[in-house]
Amino acid sequence: MTEITPRVCIDGREVDFLKGTYANPGNLSAATISFDLSISEGVTKKLWNKEVTFYLSQNDTVPIFRGWIKRTKKSLEKLDVLVEDAVGYMIKG
C-alpha cells in the first residue's frame, strides 16, 4: 500500500506544515485550507494574499486546491494560516 504524503506550496515553494485541514462544502461556498507552520518557517515571510497550492501526493503535478492566504494568526509555537479559493474572494470580497 502506498503512503499518501500531501504537500503545500506558497508561491511555488514547498513548505513544511505541522498539520492541516481541507474543506469544500460545495454550492456557492468557498473551499478552504487551514494549516499550521512552525514559527521559524512562517514569521520571516510576508504571507498575506500569497498563492497557495495543495497537492494530495508528492507525485502529483496538478494541485487539488489553489487559493490565496486570507488570514494568519501567530501564537507562541506556531503560525495558523487560512487560505480561500477564488469563490471566497468573489463572494466575500
N, C-alpha and C positions, 0 to 999 in steps of 0.2 A: 504494500500500500504506500503510495507516495504522500509525502508530507506537504501540506499547503502552508507556504510562508508568505503572507501578504507584505507589500511594501508601499510606502508613502513617499512621494516626491514633492518637494516645494520648489517651484520654478525650475523643474527639471533635475534637481539634485536630490538624491535619495537621503532620507533622514531616518535615524534610529528612533522609533517611538516606543514608549513603555507599554501602553495599552490603547485600544481604540474601539469605537462602535460605528456602524453604518446603519442609517435608517432611510428607507424610501417608502413613505406612507401612500404614495400614489395620488391620483386625481390631480388637482392643482396645488399640491403641497410640495415644498422643496425637499429634495433629498439632502441629507446632511451626513457629515462625518465629524466625529469628535475624537481627538486623540491627545495623549499626554506626551510632552517632550521633557527630557531632562533639562534642568536649568542651564547646564553648560552648553547644550545644543541650541536652545531657543532664545536665550536672553540677548545674545550679541547681534541678533538679526532684526531687521525691520520686517515684520511678518504681515501686517495688515494689508489686505487686498492682493496678496500674492497667490498665484495659481497653484493648486494642489491637485495631484493625480493619485489615484488609488488603484493598485494592481492586486489582483487576488493571489497571484503566484509570482515567484521570481522569474519564471519563464515567459510570462505574458508580455506582449508587445503593445496591446491596446488596453487602456485603462477601463475599469468598470465604473469609475466615477471621476468627474472633472469638475472642480469648483474653485471658489475663492475664499480666502480666510476672512471671516466676518467678525470674529471676536477672539481675543486671547485673555487669559486670566492667570496671573502669576501667583504661586504660593511658595512656601519655603522649599519644597522638594521638587516641584515640577511646574510646567507651564501647560495649562489647558488650552487647546486650540479648537475652535468651532469653524467648520467650513460648510458653505452652502453652494448648491449648484446654480445654474443660470435662472431657473424658475424662482428661486428665492430672491434674486435681485430684481426680477421683473414684477413680482407680486408685492414684495415688501418695500422695495426701493432703497 
